[in-house]
Amino acid sequence: MSKHIRALSVAIILFFPGTSGFAAGPAVLDVHSTFPRDLAFQGESAHQLNKTLQEISSGKLKLDIYGAGEIVPAFEVFDAVSANAVSAGWDWIGYWANKVPVTGIIGSMPFGPPPDVYIAWLYSGGGREILQKAYNKHDLWAIPCHITPQESGGWFNKEINSINDFRGLKMRISGLGGKILNKLGASTQLIPGGEVYLALERGRIEATEYALPQIDDALGFSRIAKYYYFPGWHQPTSLNTLVINRNVWEEYTQQEQLMFETACKVNFLWSYTNGAVPQSDFLSKFEKQGVQVRRFPDEVLDVLRETSRVVLEEEAAKDAYFKEAYESILAFSARLTHWHEIQAFKR
């Protein structure tokens, strides 16, 4: 934890007097992750959250974090927490789009807002409220706890020179990005992070996206793919949450709940200020290994953008919460456009 964020979390403790009544809910909350336990950044962030929660609560509250598959398979975390088979999960919420469609767009909106606008929408524009309305039906309480900045566009073993190069391509890609590429003729599938390397190595897939260069390095993709493309059009901003069974959440006192909420806000700041910092170093590392770091051609991005608009509108027509979130994001972003334009520097 940086000294500034540590100082913030310690200062917050001063606002929580009288901790002798802990804990009405579980003092140790079991958290089952959709990521490998010690995966760079995403796994690390959960441990960082645990440290902050313990600091704020003077050690009265803590998390016991399990990696994907240690007890619950990655893609079963949502159902397990909803059914109270396990108390809590640590997730990228876009994994649950087939169950709760709005998580697809709140998890990450293709060609959507950058992190600063997204955070403002989530906390000040009604984004979190929309998510919670959808989760209430599943007996879940979701706390935004981590933001990942714009990811890579993916790893390929062939050049992407035109949109036709996606036709027939077997690719691992998450969220709405998969639906967009399927519409363009690709054959996409969603595979947990810990299983992607083997799928690519054995030919189950021919290309993959996953996350930031730092995380992709930890998963070893540079050893089995030649081309690394940008930008991450499908995930310009991504949200991870601490999701807690609603019955378990309501066992905690208001003070304890506030400590979880506050620890997550501190962790949100940690992820926001640390996410982009090391990524250029990893790009340099990949290039030294012989990986060709490329940008998608503009004409490819133009088609992806237009197809994204079509898919987003189709999904909005199917689900009321998705429609509400989509219209809300667009309206909120439009409010900030003039401000950003008038403040932009000429370079």
C-alpha positions as CSV (number, residue, x, y, z in Angstrom):
1,M,0.0,0.0,0.0
2,S,1.4,3.5,-0.9
3,K,2.1,5.8,2.0
4,H,-0.7,8.2,0.9
5,I,-3.4,5.5,0.7
6,R,-2.2,4.0,4.0
7,A,-2.5,7.4,5.6
8,L,-6.0,7.7,4.2
9,S,-7.1,4.4,5.6
10,V,-5.6,5.1,9.0
11,A,-7.2,8.5,9.1
12,I,-10.6,6.9,8.3
13,I,-10.3,4.8,11.5
14,L,-10.8,8.0,13.5
15,F,-14.3,8.2,12.2
16,F,-15.2,4.7,13.6
17,P,-15.2,5.1,17.4
18,G,-16.4,2.4,19.7
19,T,-15.5,-0.8,18.0
20,S,-16.1,-3.1,21.0
21,G,-19.3,-4.4,19.6
22,F,-17.7,-6.4,16.7
23,A,-18.8,-8.4,14.9
24,A,-22.4,-9.1,14.4
25,G,-21.6,-10.7,11.0
26,P,-18.7,-13.0,10.4
27,A,-15.5,-11.6,11.8
28,V,-13.7,-13.6,9.0
29,L,-15.6,-13.4,5.7
30,D,-14.8,-16.2,3.3
31,V,-14.3,-14.7,-0.1
32,H,-14.2,-16.9,-3.2
33,S,-12.4,-15.3,-6.2
34,T,-13.0,-15.7,-9.9
35,F,-9.2,-15.2,-10.3
36,P,-6.2,-17.2,-9.3
37,R,-5.4,-16.3,-5.7
38,D,-2.2,-14.5,-6.3
39,L,-2.7,-13.2,-9.9
40,A,-1.0,-9.9,-10.5
41,F,-3.1,-6.8,-9.8
42,Q,-6.5,-8.5,-9.8
43,G,-5.6,-11.1,-7.2
44,E,-3.3,-8.7,-5.4
45,S,-6.1,-6.2,-5.2
46,A,-8.2,-8.6,-3.1
47,H,-5.4,-9.0,-0.6
48,Q,-4.9,-5.2,-0.6
49,L,-8.6,-4.9,0.3
50,N,-8.1,-7.3,3.2
51,K,-5.2,-5.3,4.6
52,T,-7.2,-2.1,4.5
53,L,-10.3,-3.7,6.1
54,Q,-8.2,-5.0,8.9
55,E,-6.6,-1.6,9.5
56,I,-9.9,0.2,9.5
57,S,-11.5,-2.3,11.9
58,S,-8.5,-2.6,14.1
59,G,-8.3,-6.3,13.2
60,K,-11.9,-7.1,14.1
61,L,-12.9,-7.8,10.4
62,K,-10.9,-9.7,7.8
63,L,-11.2,-11.6,4.6
64,D,-10.2,-15.2,4.0
65,I,-9.6,-15.3,0.2
66,Y,-9.8,-18.4,-1.9
67,G,-8.6,-18.5,-5.5
68,A,-10.6,-19.7,-8.4
69,G,-11.3,-23.4,-8.3
70,E,-9.8,-23.9,-4.8
71,I,-13.4,-24.5,-3.5
72,V,-15.7,-22.9,-6.0
73,P,-15.1,-22.9,-9.8
74,A,-14.6,-19.4,-11.2
75,F,-17.8,-19.3,-13.1
76,E,-19.9,-20.7,-10.2
77,V,-19.1,-17.9,-7.7
78,F,-22.2,-15.9,-8.5
79,D,-24.6,-18.8,-7.9
80,A,-22.8,-20.0,-4.8
81,V,-22.9,-16.6,-3.1
82,S,-26.6,-16.1,-4.2
83,A,-27.5,-19.4,-2.6
84,N,-25.5,-18.7,0.5
85,A,-23.4,-21.8,-0.2
86,V,-20.5,-19.4,0.3
87,S,-20.6,-16.0,1.9
88,A,-18.9,-13.8,-0.6
89,G,-17.1,-13.5,-3.9
90,W,-14.4,-11.4,-5.6
91,D,-15.3,-11.0,-9.2
92,W,-15.3,-9.2,-12.5
93,I,-19.0,-8.6,-12.8
94,G,-19.2,-9.0,-16.5
95,Y,-18.9,-12.8,-16.0
96,W,-22.5,-12.8,-14.9
97,A,-24.1,-11.2,-18.0
98,N,-25.9,-14.4,-18.9
99,K,-27.6,-14.3,-15.5
100,V,-27.9,-10.6,-15.0
101,P,-27.6,-8.9,-18.4
102,V,-26.8,-5.4,-17.0
103,T,-23.6,-6.7,-15.5
104,G,-22.3,-6.9,-19.1
105,I,-22.4,-3.2,-19.6
106,I,-21.5,-2.2,-16.0
107,G,-18.7,-4.7,-16.0
108,S,-17.3,-3.0,-19.1
109,M,-18.9,-1.1,-22.0
110,P,-17.2,-1.5,-25.4
111,F,-16.0,1.9,-26.6
112,G,-17.4,3.2,-23.3
113,P,-16.2,5.9,-21.0
114,P,-12.6,6.1,-19.7
115,P,-12.0,5.4,-16.0
116,D,-12.5,8.9,-14.7
117,V,-15.9,9.3,-16.3
118,Y,-16.9,5.7,-15.5
119,I,-16.1,6.2,-11.8
120,A,-18.1,9.4,-11.7
121,W,-21.1,7.7,-13.3
122,L,-20.8,4.7,-10.9
123,Y,-20.8,6.8,-7.8
124,S,-22.6,10.1,-8.8
125,G,-24.6,9.1,-11.9
126,G,-26.7,6.3,-10.6
127,G,-24.6,3.4,-11.9
128,R,-24.3,1.6,-8.6
129,E,-28.0,1.9,-7.8
130,I,-28.9,0.3,-11.1
131,L,-26.6,-2.6,-10.4
132,Q,-28.0,-3.1,-6.9
133,K,-31.6,-3.1,-8.1
134,A,-30.7,-6.0,-10.4
135,Y,-28.8,-7.9,-7.7
136,N,-31.6,-7.6,-5.2
137,K,-33.4,-10.3,-7.0
138,H,-30.5,-12.6,-6.4
139,D,-30.0,-11.9,-2.7
140,L,-26.7,-10.2,-3.3
141,W,-25.0,-7.0,-2.1
142,A,-22.4,-5.7,-4.5
143,I,-19.7,-3.2,-3.4
144,P,-17.5,-1.7,-6.2
145,C,-13.9,-2.4,-5.0
146,H,-11.6,-2.3,-7.9
147,I,-11.2,-0.7,-11.3
148,T,-9.0,-1.9,-14.1
149,P,-8.0,0.6,-16.8
150,Q,-8.2,0.0,-20.5
151,E,-7.0,-3.5,-21.3
152,S,-5.3,-4.9,-24.3
153,G,-7.1,-5.9,-27.5
154,G,-5.7,-9.4,-27.4
155,W,-3.0,-11.9,-28.4
156,F,-3.0,-13.3,-31.9
157,N,-0.8,-15.6,-34.0
158,K,-1.7,-13.8,-37.2
159,E,-1.9,-10.2,-38.2
160,I,-5.2,-8.3,-38.0
161,N,-5.2,-6.2,-41.1
162,S,-9.0,-6.1,-41.8
163,I,-12.2,-6.9,-40.2
164,N,-12.3,-10.1,-42.3
165,D,-9.4,-11.5,-40.2
166,F,-11.9,-12.1,-37.4
167,R,-14.1,-14.4,-39.5
168,G,-13.8,-18.0,-38.3
169,L,-11.3,-17.0,-35.6
170,K,-11.6,-19.1,-32.4
171,M,-11.0,-16.5,-29.7
172,R,-11.4,-16.3,-25.9
173,I,-12.9,-12.9,-25.1
174,S,-15.1,-11.8,-22.3
175,G,-18.3,-9.8,-22.0
176,L,-20.1,-8.0,-24.7
177,G,-16.9,-8.1,-26.8
178,G,-17.6,-11.7,-27.6
179,K,-21.1,-11.0,-28.9
180,I,-19.7,-8.2,-31.1
181,L,-17.0,-10.5,-32.6
182,N,-19.5,-13.3,-33.1
183,K,-21.7,-10.9,-35.2
184,L,-18.6,-10.3,-37.3
185,G,-18.0,-14.0,-37.9
186,A,-15.7,-15.0,-35.1
187,S,-16.3,-18.1,-32.8
188,T,-15.8,-16.8,-29.3
189,Q,-15.9,-18.5,-25.9
190,L,-15.3,-17.5,-22.3
191,I,-12.6,-19.3,-20.4
192,P,-11.5,-18.7,-16.8
193,G,-8.1,-16.9,-16.6
194,G,-6.3,-19.8,-15.1
195,E,-7.3,-22.0,-18.0
196,V,-6.6,-19.7,-21.0
197,Y,-2.9,-20.5,-21.5
198,L,-3.6,-24.2,-21.9
199,A,-6.5,-23.6,-24.2
200,L,-4.3,-21.4,-26.5
201,E,-1.4,-23.8,-26.3
202,R,-3.5,-26.8,-27.3
203,G,-5.4,-25.1,-30.0
204,R,-8.8,-25.0,-28.4
205,I,-8.6,-21.3,-29.2
206,E,-6.5,-19.4,-31.7
207,A,-6.4,-16.0,-30.0
208,T,-7.2,-14.5,-26.6
209,E,-7.7,-11.3,-24.7
210,Y,-7.5,-11.2,-20.9
211,A,-6.4,-8.1,-19.2
212,L,-3.5,-5.6,-18.7
213,P,0.1,-6.4,-19.9
214,Q,1.1,-7.0,-16.3
215,I,-1.5,-9.7,-15.8
216,D,-1.0,-11.2,-19.3
217,D,2.7,-11.5,-18.4
218,A,1.8,-13.4,-15.3
219,L,-0.3,-15.8,-17.4
220,G,2.5,-16.4,-19.9
221,F,0.8,-15.4,-23.1
222,S,4.0,-13.9,-24.6
223,R,5.4,-17.4,-24.8
224,I,2.7,-18.7,-27.2
225,A,1.4,-15.7,-29.2
226,K,3.3,-13.5,-31.6
227,Y,1.1,-10.4,-32.0
228,Y,-0.2,-8.2,-29.1
229,Y,-2.9,-5.8,-30.3
230,F,-4.3,-2.5,-28.9
231,P,-6.5,-0.7,-27.9
232,G,-8.7,-2.7,-25.6
233,W,-11.9,-1.5,-27.4
234,H,-14.1,-4.1,-25.6
235,Q,-13.0,-3.1,-22.1
236,P,-11.9,0.6,-21.7
237,T,-12.8,0.3,-18.0
238,S,-13.6,-2.8,-16.0
239,L,-15.3,-3.2,-12.6
240,N,-14.5,-5.8,-9.9
241,T,-16.8,-6.1,-6.9
242,L,-16.9,-7.7,-3.4
243,V,-20.2,-9.4,-3.7
244,I,-21.8,-10.7,-0.4
245,N,-24.9,-12.8,0.2
246,R,-27.6,-10.4,1.3
247,N,-28.5,-12.4,4.4
248,V,-24.8,-12.4,5.5
249,W,-24.5,-8.6,4.7
250,E,-27.5,-7.8,6.9
251,E,-26.0,-9.6,9.9
252,Y,-23.4,-6.8,10.1
253,T,-24.1,-3.7,12.0
254,Q,-24.3,-0.4,10.1
255,Q,-20.9,0.5,11.4
256,E,-19.4,-2.8,10.1
257,Q,-21.1,-2.3,6.8
258,L,-19.7,1.2,6.5
259,M,-16.2,-0.3,7.2
260,F,-16.6,-2.7,4.2
261,E,-17.8,0.2,2.0
262,T,-15.0,2.4,3.1
263,A,-12.3,-0.2,2.6
264,C,-13.6,-0.8,-0.9
265,K,-13.4,2.9,-1.7
266,V,-9.8,3.0,-0.5
267,N,-9.2,-0.1,-2.7
268,F,-10.8,1.6,-5.6
269,L,-8.3,4.4,-5.2
270,W,-5.5,2.0,-5.0
271,S,-6.5,0.2,-8.2
272,Y,-7.1,3.4,-10.0
273,T,-3.7,4.9,-9.1
274,N,-1.7,1.7,-9.6
275,G,-3.3,0.1,-12.6
276,A,-1.7,1.9,-15.5
277,V,1.7,2.7,-13.9
278,P,3.7,-0.5,-14.8
279,Q,2.1,-1.4,-18.1
280,S,4.7,0.3,-20.5
281,D,7.5,-1.7,-18.8
282,F,5.7,-4.9,-19.6
283,L,5.2,-3.9,-23.2
284,S,9.0,-3.3,-23.4
285,K,9.6,-6.7,-21.9
286,F,7.3,-8.3,-24.5
287,E,9.0,-6.5,-27.4
288,K,12.4,-7.8,-26.2
289,Q,11.0,-11.3,-26.2
290,G,10.1,-10.9,-29.9
291,V,6.4,-10.0,-29.5
292,Q,5.1,-7.5,-32.0
293,V,3.0,-4.9,-30.3
294,R,0.5,-3.4,-32.7
295,R,-2.5,-1.2,-33.0
296,F,-5.6,-2.4,-34.7
297,P,-6.0,-0.5,-38.1
298,D,-8.4,2.4,-37.9
299,E,-10.8,0.8,-40.4
300,V,-11.0,-2.3,-38.1
301,L,-11.8,-0.1,-35.1
302,D,-14.4,1.8,-37.1
303,V,-16.3,-1.4,-37.8
304,L,-15.9,-2.7,-34.3
305,R,-17.3,0.6,-33.0
306,E,-20.4,0.5,-35.2
307,T,-21.0,-3.2,-34.5
308,S,-20.7,-2.4,-30.8
309,R,-23.4,0.2,-31.1
310,V,-25.7,-2.3,-32.8
311,V,-25.1,-5.0,-30.2
312,L,-25.6,-2.6,-27.3
313,E,-28.9,-1.4,-28.7
314,E,-30.0,-5.0,-29.2
315,E,-29.1,-5.9,-25.6
316,A,-30.9,-2.8,-24.3
317,A,-34.1,-3.9,-26.1
318,K,-34.0,-7.3,-24.2
319,D,-33.5,-6.1,-20.6
320,A,-34.9,-3.2,-18.7
321,Y,-31.9,-2.8,-16.4
322,F,-29.5,-3.0,-19.3
323,K,-31.5,-0.3,-21.1
324,E,-31.5,1.9,-18.0
325,A,-27.8,1.6,-17.6
326,Y,-27.0,2.1,-21.3
327,E,-29.1,5.3,-21.5
328,S,-27.7,6.5,-18.2
329,I,-24.1,6.0,-19.3
330,L,-24.7,7.8,-22.6
331,A,-26.4,10.8,-21.0
332,F,-23.9,11.1,-18.2
333,S,-21.0,11.0,-20.7
334,A,-22.6,13.6,-22.9
335,R,-22.9,15.9,-19.9
336,L,-19.1,15.8,-19.5
337,T,-18.1,16.0,-23.2
338,H,-18.1,19.9,-23.4
339,W,-16.2,20.1,-20.2
340,H,-13.5,17.7,-21.4
341,E,-13.3,19.4,-24.8
342,I,-12.9,22.9,-23.4
343,Q,-10.2,21.7,-20.9
344,A,-8.2,19.8,-23.5
345,F,-4.6,20.9,-24.1
346,K,-3.3,21.3,-27.7
347,R,-0.3,19.0,-28.0
